[in-house]
Amino acid sequence: MIDAADAVAEGRAPPTEPAAVTEPLRAELVRDDVTAALLDALADAAAAVGGELPHDPVPEPPYLAVTSRGPVLRATLDAGRLVVVVRAFRVARSPVRYVRAGDRPGEVLRVEFHTDGDRGVAGPEEGER
């Protein structure tokens, strides 16, 4: 995943539009076959919260969406909704541009589990770093 983010940022002017990040990032993830590993991680995360995926996930929404911040994995389980966000990019403010969010899992990985009005979160909060 970090290699894919590096490939998007490398050798070009810093992107300022979301599509300048999402399209090349999706292409890199597919080219490097990272999408399969992401979907395996979603299944593992579901098992870690005591659930299992109701269907074999596919590398498309709703299971996998590539956003301007990075891949987002989602699964609806019997007990609630699992959301795993890999925040590969963040927005720098001066000048405004997308930059790599971090190198370590703790800097880029956020896991949420939503149940009937309750939300459990593990990972950095939106404004942290």
C-alpha positions, 0 to 999 in steps of 0.5 A, a space after each residue: 500500500 505504501 508503495 502504491 501511495 509513493 508511486 502516486 506522489 512520485 515524479 509529479 506535481 503535488 495533486 490538488 484535485 481528488 481525482 488526481 489521487 483516486 484514479 492513479 491510486 486505484 490503478 496502482 492498487 490493481 496493478 500491484 494486486 493490493 486489492 486482494 490483500 485489502 479484501 483479505 484484511 477486511 475478512 480478518 477484521 470481521 473475524 476479529 470482531 466476532 463476525 464473518 462476511 456474508 458474501 465474498 467481497 469484491 474490489 468495488 463498493 460497497 466493500 472497497 472504495 478508493 477515496 482521495 485519502 486512501 482505500 476504505 473497506 466496509 462490511 455489514 455484519 450481523 452485529 453492525 457495520 465494520 469500516 476500515 480506512 487506510 489514510 494514505 494521504 492527507 491534505 497539507 494546507 500551505 500550499 494546499 496539496 495531497 501528501 503521504 499521511 505516514 509510513 507506519 500502520 498506526 499513522 494511517 489505519 483507522 478501524 470503526 465498528 458501528 452498532 445501533 447508535 454506538 461507534 467504537 474506533 481504533 486508530 488516529 482521529 481525523 485531526 491528529 498527526 
